[in-house]
Amino acid sequence: MKIITICGSMRFKKEMIEIATKLELDGNLVIQCVYFQEEKKLTSSDLDILGKIHYKKIEISDAIYVVNVNGYIGESTKKEIDYAHFLNKEVLFLEPFSNI
């Protein structure tokens, strides 16, 4: 069993939930993002807190799983991948990604 944090753009919320389910059914412990309804506006303080917590999730994980639908990886996700590499964590991708 691995502890895996899901990373990726929130536009792929549906895919993130599906992947998390599959990973858990495969026997892994999955850490996901907090999902908000689109009309919920977050303050910069809220985003800062959530960002710090997400990096802690990466720290306690064995791996991250990048949900890069159609190869898309945004700037925040690139930083999370770099951080995972810095911590020598395994980085898994939904779709192949070779620019790292």
C-alpha positions in Angstrom: 0.0 0.0 0.0 1.2 3.5 -0.9 0.0 6.8 0.3 -0.7 8.9 -2.9 -1.7 12.5 -3.1 -3.7 13.5 -6.2 -2.4 16.6 -8.0 -3.8 18.5 -11.0 -6.0 21.3 -12.2 -9.4 21.6 -10.4 -11.0 21.6 -13.8 -10.4 17.8 -13.7 -12.3 17.2 -10.5 -14.4 14.4 -12.0 -11.4 12.6 -13.2 -9.5 13.1 -9.9 -12.4 11.5 -8.0 -12.5 8.5 -10.5 -8.7 8.0 -10.3 -8.8 8.2 -6.5 -11.5 5.6 -6.3 -9.5 3.2 -8.6 -6.3 3.8 -6.6 -8.0 3.0 -3.3 -9.7 -0.1 -4.8 -6.1 -1.2 -5.7 -5.2 -0.9 -2.0 -3.7 2.5 -1.8 -4.4 5.3 0.7 -5.4 8.4 -1.4 -5.2 12.0 -0.3 -7.3 14.3 -2.4 -7.9 18.0 -2.7 -10.8 19.8 -1.1 -13.4 20.4 -3.8 -15.6 23.5 -3.8 -18.7 24.4 -5.7 -17.8 26.9 -8.5 -19.8 29.7 -6.9 -17.8 29.5 -3.7 -15.2 32.3 -3.7 -12.0 31.7 -1.8 -10.0 34.5 -0.3 -6.3 34.8 -0.9 -5.9 33.7 2.8 -8.0 30.6 2.1 -5.9 29.8 -1.0 -2.7 30.2 1.0 -3.9 27.9 3.7 -5.0 25.2 1.2 -1.7 25.5 -0.7 0.4 25.0 2.4 -1.8 22.0 3.5 -1.4 20.5 0.0 2.4 20.6 0.2 2.2 18.9 3.6 0.1 16.2 1.9 2.9 15.7 -0.6 5.4 15.5 2.2 3.6 12.6 4.0 2.9 10.7 0.7 4.9 8.0 -0.9 3.9 9.4 -4.3 1.8 11.9 -6.2 -0.5 11.1 -9.0 -0.8 13.9 -11.6 -4.1 14.1 -13.3 -3.0 15.6 -16.6 -6.0 15.1 -18.9 -5.0 15.7 -22.5 -1.4 16.3 -21.2 -2.4 19.6 -19.4 -0.3 20.6 -16.4 -0.7 24.1 -15.0 1.9 26.2 -13.2 0.8 25.1 -9.7 0.9 21.5 -10.6 4.4 21.9 -12.1 5.5 23.3 -8.8 4.0 20.4 -7.0 5.8 18.0 -9.3 9.1 19.8 -8.7 8.5 19.6 -4.9 7.7 15.9 -5.1 11.0 15.4 -7.1 12.9 17.5 -4.5 11.6 15.1 -1.8 12.4 12.0 -3.9 8.7 11.0 -4.1 7.5 8.9 -6.9 5.5 10.9 -9.5 2.8 9.1 -11.5 0.9 10.5 -14.4 -2.5 9.8 -16.0 -0.9 10.5 -19.4 2.8 10.4 -20.4 4.6 13.7 -19.7 8.2 14.1 -20.8 9.0 17.8 -20.1 10.3 17.1 -16.6 
